[in-house]
Amino acid sequence: MKQWKLKHPDKVLASRQKCAEKNRLRVREWAKANPERARKLSKLYYERHKDEVIERARIWKLNNPDRKRLSNRLSAQRMRLKDPGRIRSIDKLHKTKKLLRVPKWADLFAIMEFYRGCPAGYEVDHIIPLCGKNVSGLHVLNNLQYLSIAENRRKSNKFTQEQVPSFGSSSEPTFRPN
């Protein structure tokens, strides 16, 4: 048997792949039939192999950026459909936090015009985030800038020292094309 396996590695590989697929299907069926037990085993596996799981996920994300983006979009859509009340509460919380960061002297009309003037493919971003980890800014015209969607996602809720000189140097908001 060993000699046959050595002479026919392609047949051995095909057989293993076929068995692996059957095993995957069997495991999926068992998990559907026993969801609680499957969840417990999955959590236990994660606890025991946390570093490996995180590293595999990181590598997969790097190798499949389009699929990851699609996966994120689909999960967000599922969450909106599953729990629209939660989405409304998150939106309300965001709007409330923004309102709390608007001083009485802010020119709301100018801010509204700045939002309306946002070019296609760009988003309005707060230079100093409204609710940053180390510093929080205000919802005022001088704290707004246009950023491309990708750049805004990269920046997220961060503020770096590089942004300090450009902030407040003039009364006009900044526009940073890529």
Secondary structure, DSSP 8 states (H G I E B T S, - for coil): -HHHHHH-HHHHHHHHHHHHHHHHHHHHHHHHH-HHHHHHHHHHHHHHTHHHHHHHHHHHHHH-HHHHHHHHHHHHHHHHHH-HHHHHHHHHHHHHHHHHT--TT--HHHHHHHHHT--TTEEEEESS-TT-SS----SSGGGEEEEEHHHHHHHTT---GGGTTTTTSSSS-EE---
